[in-house]
Amino acid sequence: MRSQLARKPQHSYHHGDLRDALIKAALREAEQGGAEAISIKALAKQLGVSQPAPYRHFADREALLAAVTAHAFRQLSTILREAMAKPSKQSKLSRLAQATLEFGLRRNGIYRLMFASRTVSCAAKDSELHEATRETFALVIEALEAPAVGYLRERHALKIWAALHGVVTLAEQGLFTGEAAHATREELVEDFVNETKTALAVAIKNARRKAKARA
């Protein structure tokens, strides 16, 4: 007697699996070509599902890009936490900065999806994506290892975050080789780290002195 249990097709996904499979497949595509490489139609074909199937999980391509970008930010946050947690003579900020540089250069397609597309700016402020970006930036603030004095930590965290992304972008475009300054990218990043820590320490000291004078 023939069994009534039919074997599932090799490329079929039950509810809940396809969303994760789409995100992972889209990340692989972005690795090669950034946001431009992600096509819902192509992903559906790659995963062996019907073209309408992905739309059960994502309203449109923008929604998929937002989910993929949020996943990428969580991956970066994990990498930065691990770098900061490693025993080292380097400061936490140095470890975070060098890990960010390595991520940006090694996984540039993903990096461009995160920082050189309009995916984040188009997402709602209370979205999963913005929550993921805030989590990453919170690690930059933590890496400063400084007390909270007004918004000085946030201001200096934003400065070094911008500087890091400037180095990655210039390097990716072939505009920064280090020859002009006789310095490697890693050395330049370490300069930013030292300058940031020194400037923040001075700013905190001055703010406390002013507060004490007003008391």
C-alpha positions as CSV (number, residue, x, y, z in Angstrom):
1,M,0.0,0.0,0.0
2,R,1.3,3.4,-0.9
3,S,2.2,5.6,2.0
4,Q,-0.1,8.6,2.5
5,L,2.9,10.7,3.7
6,A,4.4,12.7,0.9
7,R,8.0,13.8,1.1
8,K,8.4,17.5,1.1
9,P,10.2,18.9,-2.0
10,Q,13.9,19.6,-1.3
11,H,13.5,23.4,-1.8
12,S,10.2,23.9,0.0
13,Y,9.9,25.9,3.2
14,H,7.3,25.7,5.9
15,H,5.9,28.9,7.5
16,G,8.7,30.7,9.3
17,D,11.6,29.2,7.4
18,L,11.3,31.1,4.2
19,R,11.8,34.5,5.8
20,D,15.1,33.5,7.4
21,A,16.2,31.8,4.1
22,L,15.4,34.9,2.1
23,I,17.5,37.1,4.5
24,K,20.5,34.7,4.4
25,A,20.3,34.4,0.6
26,A,20.0,38.2,0.3
27,L,23.0,38.7,2.5
28,R,25.1,36.4,0.2
29,E,24.0,38.5,-2.8
30,A,24.8,41.7,-1.0
31,E,28.2,40.4,-0.1
32,Q,29.0,40.4,-3.8
33,G,27.2,43.5,-5.0
34,G,25.6,45.5,-2.2
35,A,22.0,46.5,-2.2
36,E,21.8,46.6,-6.0
37,A,22.4,42.8,-6.2
38,I,19.2,41.9,-4.2
39,S,16.2,40.9,-6.3
40,I,13.2,39.2,-4.8
41,K,12.4,37.4,-8.1
42,A,16.0,36.1,-8.3
43,L,15.9,35.0,-4.6
44,A,12.7,33.1,-5.1
45,K,14.1,31.2,-8.1
46,Q,17.3,30.5,-6.2
47,L,15.4,29.1,-3.2
48,G,13.0,27.1,-5.4
49,V,9.8,28.8,-4.3
50,S,7.1,30.6,-6.3
51,Q,7.6,34.3,-7.1
52,P,4.6,35.3,-4.8
53,A,6.0,33.3,-1.8
54,P,8.5,35.9,-0.5
55,Y,5.7,38.5,-0.3
56,R,4.0,36.5,2.4
57,H,7.0,37.7,4.6
58,F,8.0,41.0,3.0
59,A,5.6,43.5,1.6
60,D,8.1,44.7,-1.0
61,R,11.9,44.8,-1.8
62,E,12.4,47.7,0.6
63,A,11.0,45.6,3.5
64,L,13.4,42.8,2.6
65,L,16.3,45.2,2.4
66,A,15.4,46.6,5.9
67,A,15.3,43.1,7.4
68,V,18.6,42.2,5.8
69,T,20.3,45.4,6.9
70,A,19.1,44.9,10.4
71,H,20.5,41.4,10.4
72,A,23.8,42.8,9.1
73,F,24.0,45.4,11.9
74,R,23.4,42.7,14.5
75,Q,26.2,40.7,12.9
76,L,28.5,43.8,13.2
77,S,27.4,44.3,16.8
78,T,28.4,40.7,17.7
79,I,31.8,41.2,16.0
80,L,32.4,44.4,17.9
81,R,31.3,42.9,21.3
82,E,33.7,40.0,20.7
83,A,36.6,42.3,19.8
84,M,35.9,44.5,22.9
85,A,35.8,41.5,25.2
86,K,39.1,40.0,24.1
87,P,42.0,40.4,26.6
88,S,44.3,42.9,25.0
89,K,46.7,45.8,25.8
90,Q,44.8,47.8,23.3
91,S,41.9,50.0,24.5
92,K,38.3,48.9,23.9
93,L,38.0,51.8,21.4
94,S,41.0,50.6,19.5
95,R,39.7,47.1,19.3
96,L,36.3,48.3,18.2
97,A,37.8,50.7,15.6
98,Q,40.1,48.1,14.0
99,A,37.3,45.5,13.9
100,T,35.1,48.0,12.2
101,L,37.8,48.7,9.6
102,E,38.3,45.0,9.0
103,F,34.6,44.4,8.6
104,G,34.2,47.3,6.2
105,L,37.1,46.2,4.0
106,R,36.5,42.5,4.1
107,R,32.7,42.6,3.7
108,N,32.3,45.7,1.6
109,G,29.1,44.7,-0.2
110,I,27.4,44.2,3.1
111,Y,29.0,47.4,4.4
112,R,27.7,49.4,1.5
113,L,24.2,48.0,2.1
114,M,24.4,49.2,5.7
115,F,26.1,52.6,5.2
116,A,25.9,53.6,1.6
117,S,22.3,53.0,0.8
118,R,19.1,54.8,1.8
119,T,17.7,51.7,3.6
120,V,18.2,53.1,7.1
121,S,17.0,56.6,6.3
122,C,13.8,55.3,4.7
123,A,13.0,53.0,7.7
124,A,10.6,54.1,10.4
125,K,12.4,55.4,13.6
126,D,10.8,52.7,15.7
127,S,11.7,49.9,13.3
128,E,13.7,46.8,13.9
129,L,16.4,48.3,11.7
130,H,16.8,51.5,13.7
131,E,16.9,49.5,16.9
132,A,19.8,47.5,15.4
133,T,21.7,50.6,14.4
134,R,21.2,52.1,17.9
135,E,22.6,48.9,19.4
136,T,25.7,49.2,17.3
137,F,26.3,52.9,18.1
138,A,25.8,52.1,21.8
139,L,28.8,49.9,21.6
140,V,30.9,52.8,20.2
141,I,29.8,54.9,23.3
142,E,30.7,52.0,25.6
143,A,34.1,51.6,24.0
144,L,35.0,55.1,25.0
145,E,35.1,53.9,28.6
146,A,34.3,57.4,29.9
147,P,31.7,58.8,32.3
148,A,28.5,60.3,31.1
149,V,28.9,64.1,31.2
150,G,26.2,65.8,29.2
151,Y,26.3,64.4,25.7
152,L,30.1,64.5,25.4
153,R,30.5,60.8,24.9
154,E,27.8,60.7,22.2
155,R,29.4,63.6,20.4
156,H,32.9,62.0,20.4
157,A,31.5,58.6,19.5
158,L,29.8,60.1,16.5
159,K,33.1,61.8,15.5
160,I,35.1,58.7,15.5
161,W,32.3,56.7,13.9
162,A,32.3,59.2,11.0
163,A,36.0,59.1,10.7
164,L,36.1,55.3,10.6
165,H,33.5,55.2,7.8
166,G,35.5,57.8,5.9
167,V,38.6,55.6,5.9
168,V,36.6,52.5,4.8
169,T,34.8,54.5,2.0
170,L,38.0,56.1,0.7
171,A,39.9,52.8,0.8
172,E,37.1,51.0,-1.0
173,Q,37.1,53.6,-3.7
174,G,40.9,53.4,-4.1
175,L,41.3,56.9,-2.9
176,F,43.3,56.1,0.3
177,T,46.4,54.1,0.0
178,G,48.3,55.6,2.9
179,E,51.2,56.6,0.6
180,A,50.6,60.4,1.0
181,A,50.8,60.2,4.8
182,H,53.2,57.3,4.9
183,A,50.8,55.4,7.1
184,T,48.6,52.4,6.8
185,R,44.8,52.5,7.2
186,E,45.2,50.7,10.6
187,E,47.7,53.4,11.8
188,L,45.4,56.2,10.7
189,V,42.5,54.6,12.6
190,E,44.7,54.3,15.7
191,D,45.5,58.0,15.4
192,F,41.7,58.7,15.4
193,V,41.4,56.5,18.5
194,N,44.1,58.3,20.4
195,E,42.9,61.7,19.4
196,T,39.3,60.9,20.4
197,K,40.2,59.5,23.8
198,T,42.4,62.6,24.5
199,A,39.9,65.1,23.3
200,L,37.1,63.5,25.3
201,A,39.2,63.4,28.5
202,V,39.9,67.1,28.0
203,A,36.3,68.0,27.3
204,I,35.1,66.1,30.4
205,K,37.7,67.8,32.6
206,N,36.6,71.3,31.3
207,A,32.9,70.5,31.7
208,R,33.5,69.5,35.3
209,R,35.6,72.5,36.0
210,K,32.9,74.8,34.6
211,A,30.2,73.0,36.6
212,K,32.2,73.3,39.8
213,A,32.7,77.1,39.1
214,R,29.0,77.6,38.7
215,A,28.2,75.7,42.0
